[in-house]
């Protein structure tokens, strides 16, 4: 495992810790070191008690980019794919 991939995995693990309390999951789709791009899927359930508490896709991308840069990994773009949010089961 290269240092860059290890850093990507660490950054995603950190984001998963942040979003898991709202039922969120961040999954790596791809990382291109040459193009300096990261592609992730981000799924999250609707938190009816606090709908504004959840991290949105844009913010998640910013957090991931900052996390990678802090680890010395150059990143130009983080593409976050956010499937339709699911309402919690009743």
C-alpha positions in Angstrom: 0.0 0.0 0.0 1.4 3.4 -1.0 1.6 6.3 1.4 -1.0 8.1 -0.7 -3.5 5.3 -0.5 -2.8 4.9 3.2 -3.5 8.6 3.7 -6.7 8.3 1.6 -7.9 5.4 3.7 -7.1 7.3 6.9 -9.0 10.4 5.7 -12.0 8.4 4.8 -11.9 6.6 8.1 -11.9 9.9 9.9 -14.8 11.2 7.9 -16.7 8.0 8.6 -16.3 8.6 12.3 -17.8 12.1 11.9 -20.8 10.9 9.8 -21.6 7.6 11.4 -23.7 9.0 14.2 -26.2 10.2 11.6 -26.1 6.9 9.8 -23.6 8.1 7.2 -21.1 6.1 5.3 -18.3 7.3 3.1 -16.9 4.7 0.6 -13.9 5.1 -1.7 -14.7 4.7 -5.4 -11.3 5.7 -6.7 -8.2 7.8 -6.3 -6.0 9.1 -9.1 -2.7 10.4 -7.9 -1.8 11.8 -11.3 -5.0 13.7 -11.8 -5.1 14.5 -8.0 -8.7 13.5 -7.7 -10.6 11.5 -5.2 -14.0 9.9 -5.9 -16.2 8.8 -3.0 -19.8 7.7 -2.4 -21.6 9.3 0.6 -24.8 7.9 1.9 -26.6 9.1 4.9 -30.0 8.7 6.5 -32.3 11.7 7.2 -31.9 12.7 10.9 -35.5 13.8 11.6 -34.4 15.2 15.1 -31.8 17.5 13.5 -31.9 17.7 9.7 -29.3 20.5 9.6 -26.8 18.5 11.7 -25.7 16.4 8.8 -22.6 17.1 6.8 -23.6 17.8 3.2 -21.7 16.5 0.2 -19.9 19.8 -0.5 -18.7 20.1 3.1 -17.6 16.4 3.1 -15.5 17.1 0.0 -13.9 20.1 1.6 -13.1 18.1 4.8 -11.6 15.3 2.7 -9.4 17.6 0.6 -8.2 19.4 3.7 -7.5 16.1 5.5 -5.4 14.9 2.5 -3.5 18.1 2.1 -2.6 18.1 5.8 -1.1 14.6 5.2 1.0 16.0 2.3 -1.2 14.5 -0.4 -1.8 17.0 -3.3 -5.5 17.0 -4.2 -7.3 19.2 -6.7 -10.8 17.7 -6.7 -12.9 15.5 -4.5 -16.0 14.1 -6.3 -18.7 13.1 -3.8 -21.6 11.1 -5.2 -24.6 11.2 -2.9 -27.3 8.7 -3.5 -30.9 9.6 -2.7 -31.2 10.0 1.1 -33.3 7.4 2.7 -35.8 8.2 5.4 -35.4 6.1 8.6 -37.7 3.1 8.8 -40.6 3.4 11.2 
